[in-house]
């Protein structure tokens, strides 16, 4: 658990560091593009980047967005009024929606609905006043769709079933149609979202959708092309493109545009664009290989497409030929391939990507299993992309082909292959190999980094696949469809390394980088949280697994023997490093001391109480961003350890000193749930007491007489005070009902603080149910019942609604229980809790069989 403590503590630098490290807008992935007329257009993407052109795309200038989030959609009503939708990934899970609007063509963008909506992917207006937003579904906003009828002054959630995440859609005055992750299709009619069932999508996401009158076209992962005829998206059927299964399954489409009878679809790889007209389909080369994410056509001739490395393409002949107008690089220097997000190397990306400027990309091979995973995991891909970008990379992606259910989390290689073979006609490993070969040919990296051998079943399979793929990617006869049909060229990396405990290449991640203004290990801690990791280690070691250049076996650094010029095809321009300020140097020294305490074994001189006793003084000497992260880190550490009283004190420091810091949300949420806990309440009822300890360190004690003088005889020396630890302990008995009532009322005060952070946090169902438990104990029964009724009324069928309905029944006991009930009779004597269940009360009890919420039972993990 100590490593978690370190990881949370070293995040203290991220606020000031991010403010100082240069941001590379030129290579940020672009997600969407829109033109208001033939000349003026906007392209948006990661890093909060907005590019603007007034000459049809020949030249682009950046507009300030005021956010570093991922902007996913842009729509202009006219040359002046425009809207952008996107997302910011939250450290504790989930995402916050980003909504920007302008009334002056983007000279000034304003953000609205701060901390109010879940992560968004789509914005569309069908007139000056009517518009739609769509994105992630949540307990608070099940459908994930929002509408306005007054030009965006107010946005209302559109009722509908619980959605996964809407990735593409189109709207008109009569409503709209949408497609999303995990087989989801829907229509919007008469102010409500209606699901469209289509069971044969195999867990794929629909990522682009366009309406043409009553007809529609949709595209998605795995070469998916769907068509809706005369139903405005109420029914769909597969389109036969006659391009061949092998070619289409190599494609993951990301966006679609339709004008008249013509259709264009872009995706991964970006070496070709699918063009359709009159039932005929063909792949048109783009003369570049970066994956494309967005496409827009003004008419049947003029169109634009955008994608990774800041790539912007344009055509004036209906997509027959494409020309690169702007990009921040042409290929990658390093490609990182991992089995799972928590295997990523954020510290290595920070060191090599930001510190040294090499263009780095990431590929995650496995993902969640749609049939059994919690719906919250639908954002895993977005979180992987954002964490990689925050680390210092340029682009990242997650494959959908190889899902891992919760019951397979520790499966060996044979079990994983057997499961995936059922999805891919007994050729799962060939498909994995093909996907990695395609990535190498598209990104053209000099170096490939991958997981170590034997970490787990998935990592072992990826490790072996990467070794083989590095060889086959350079063979023109391997996966010929990629070279002959998709337009990719053979490419063999110069070297491939696997992570290992020891190896020929070793990186000291505790060295201060002048560009990062801290160490790679510290810088990467924030992204590591989004990856689902703990702290990166102090040292990274790699073993060479493939050599495509002579002498590679003797290399002691990753890029040894490879020359890439700064500002060239695969490396960022060199930025002059700033000199460390006195404040930053002081913070580094303080963090060093905290590191030492965190990593040292707990002992009489290194106790958590000592750290907490000194915490106030330590954080007061730090910048606010740093101090808040220290307090938050300590609270998370102690909560993980089960040391609730220590966690409570650390979170109170966070709440009291930094009440408006974004991390305070996590502190308020934990404190609120802790205060509302019936377990804590039960301890009070049992009359338990607490030991209150007041420890002061470095307190002057009895003066110590100095040793004999070392100088001339009779020299007078001052008395030296001895510093000691003074500890005072007293037993505090709980006063009963009054004391417990005060404790619960403090919980309601925390609610008010949490509410100031916006509806997205205040409306958290977990927090809401905890607060009702508090109010019930305070006697506010009617307020509690009203909350449950209101909550159940706006929730679709699902576990959270069932829980609310069950609480209402428990309070009123009318009719049959909506949930299974059990009777807990009293016992004549207390059982001995030794786990043997041989007492009379157990012998006479009726057995109760519980089902686990996993794939084996057919239930998902969204059950509260």
C-alpha positions, 0 to 999 in steps of 0.5 A: 500500500505504500506505493499508492501513498507515494503515487498520490503524494507526487501528484502535488506538482502537476498543477504548477507543472502543467502551467509551465510545460509547453502545450503542443497544439499542432500535433493534437488529434482533431476530432471534428470539422465544420464549415459555415460557407465555402471559405470559413471553417473550424476544426476541433480536437484534443488539448482544447484545440480550435483551428480556424480558416477563412480561405477554404482550409489553405491556412489555419490559425488557432482560437483560444478555447479556455479548456484542455479537454477533448473537443469532439464536435463543432456546429455553426448555425451561421458564420457567427454563432457556433457551438462545440461539445466535448469532455474532460476525464475526471480522476476518480472516474467518469467525465465532465461535459464541455460546452462552448459557444460563440457569437462572433465567429470564435474570436471569443469562446464562452463555456457554459454548463460547467460541471453540469453534464456528463461527457459529450460527443455531439452537438447539432442545431436544427435552427436558430433556437433548437439544438441537441447535445449527446454523450455519455448516459449516467444515473443522473441523466440516463439517456445522455441527450439534452435539448434546447428550444431557446437558442441554448439559454436552457438545456433539458435532459431528454427522457429515455432508457439508460444509454451507454455513450452516443458517438454519432448522430444527426438531427432535423426538425422532426427529431433525430437518430443516434448511434453509440457504443456497445450496439446502441442505436436510437431515435429522438421523437416527440421529445423522447429517446427510443431504443432501436434494437439490432442484436447482430452488431457484436459489441461494436460502436456506431461512431458516425451517422448522417440523415438525408431526409427520411433515409440515413447512413451509419458507420462504425467499428469493424467496417460496419456500414448500415442504412436506414430507408424511409424510416428516419433511423427507426430500422437499419440493415447492413450495406453490402459494399462488395469490398470484401470481408478481409478489407472491411474488417481491417477498418474502424470507421470514425465519421461519415458525411452525406450530401445528395446521393454521395457518402464518405466515411473516414477512420482507421487506417487513414490511408483510404476513405470509403466513398459510395454513390448509387449503391457502388462503393470504393476505397479512395487513397489519401496519400497519408496514413494517420487515422482520421476522425471527422469529415464534413462536406459543404456540397458534393465537391468540396470536403474536409477531413481531420485526424491524428497528428493534427492532420487536415485534408481537403478535396475539391473533386468530391473525394477523388483526390485529397491534399494535406493542408496541415499536420503536426508530424508525419509519423511516430518515433515510438509506438507503445502497445499494451494489453490493458490501460493499467500497463501503460508507461506514462512516465516513459511517455513524459520523459521521451514525449514531452522531455525529448520531443519524440512523437509517441502513440499508444495502442491498448489491445483489450477492452471491457466486455459489453455484455457484462461490464459496468456501463461506466466502462464505456468511457475506457477508450476515451480515458486511455486517449486522454491519459496518454495525451496528458502524459506527453503522447500525441495519439492513442486508441483502444481496440474493440476486438478483444474484450475481457469480462470480469470473469476473465480478469485473471485468465491464462492465455488458453482461456483468453484465446478460446473466448476470443476465437468464438468471436472471430471464427477461430482466428483471434490471434491472427486478427490481433497480429493483423491489427498490430501489423496495421498499426505499425504500418500506419504509424511507422515508428522507429521503436516499439515498446510492449508489455513484459512476458508473463505479467498475465495472460493478456500481456503474454499474448500481446508480447508474443504478438508484438514480436511477430508483428514487428517482423511481418510488418516489413514483409510485403507478402504478409497481410497483403490486403493492407498493402494492396487495398488499404494503401499501407506500405511495409514498415519494419521498426528499428527496434522493439523493447519489452518492459522487464525487471532488469534489462539492457536499457534502464531509465532513472525516472527520478532525474529532474527534467528541465522541460518537465520542471520535475521528474518524469515519475512525478509528472506522470502521476496524474495521468497514471490515476486516469490509467487506473495505475498507482505511482510509476516506479523510480526506474524502468528497465527494458529488454530488446526483443527485436532488432532491425538494425546492427548493434542493437544488442549493445544499446543502452538507451532507447533511441541510441543509433536513431537520429530524428531531427527536432521539428522533423517528421517524428519529433517536436520542435525543441523548446527552451527550458525554463529555469526552476524558480525558488518556489518550485525548488522548495516544493521539490525539497518538500516532496523529497522529504515526503517521499522518504517518509512514505517509502520508509517502513513504519516505525516509532519515528515514522508514523502516520500521526507524525505526518498528519500533525505536521501536515498543516505546516507543510501544506501552508508553505506550498502553492495551493495546487501543491498543498491540495494534492498532498492532502488529497493524497494522504486521504486516499492513502488512509482510506485505502488502508482502512484507517478511516480516522486518519483519512477523515483528518486528511480530507478535512485539511483538504476541505478546510484549506482548499474548499474550491479546489477540484480535488475537494470534490473527492474529499467532500464525497468521501467525508459525506459517505463516511459520516452517513455510514451506519457502521459508524452509527452502530459503534456509537450505539454500542457506547464505544469510545475513541482515543484522542491523541495530540502529538507535537513534534519538534517541541522544545524540551529541557535544555541540554548542557553542552559538552566540554568546550573544544576551544579555549578554556573557560569559553562560554557556550549557549545552552542547546534546547533538546527537541522532543515529541510530546504526546497527550492521550485522553479517552473521549466517551460519546455522549450518545444521541446529541453527539451523533446528531451533531455528527449527522448535521455536519454531513448536511453541511458537507452536502452544501459545499458539494452542491457548489461544484455543480449538478454533476457532482451534487446529483451523484446517486451514491451521494444522494442515497447516503444523504437520505440515510442521514436525513432518515436518522435525523427524523426528516422522514418526509423529505427522504420519501419525497427525494426517493419518489422524485428520483424514481420518477425520473429514472428508467428501469434499472438497479438505481430505480429499483433501489429507490422504489424499495426504500419507498416500500420499506417506509410505507409497506404497501402492497408487495415488495418490489424487491426480494425480501428476507425476514431476520428473526431474533435469536435466543442467544448470540452466535459465536462469530467464528465462521463455522456457522454451527450455532443453533440459529444457523442450523435452523436458518433457511439457506440463501443463495446469492448470485455474483454480478458478473458475466457468468450470472448474466448481470452487470456490475452497475448494481449498487 
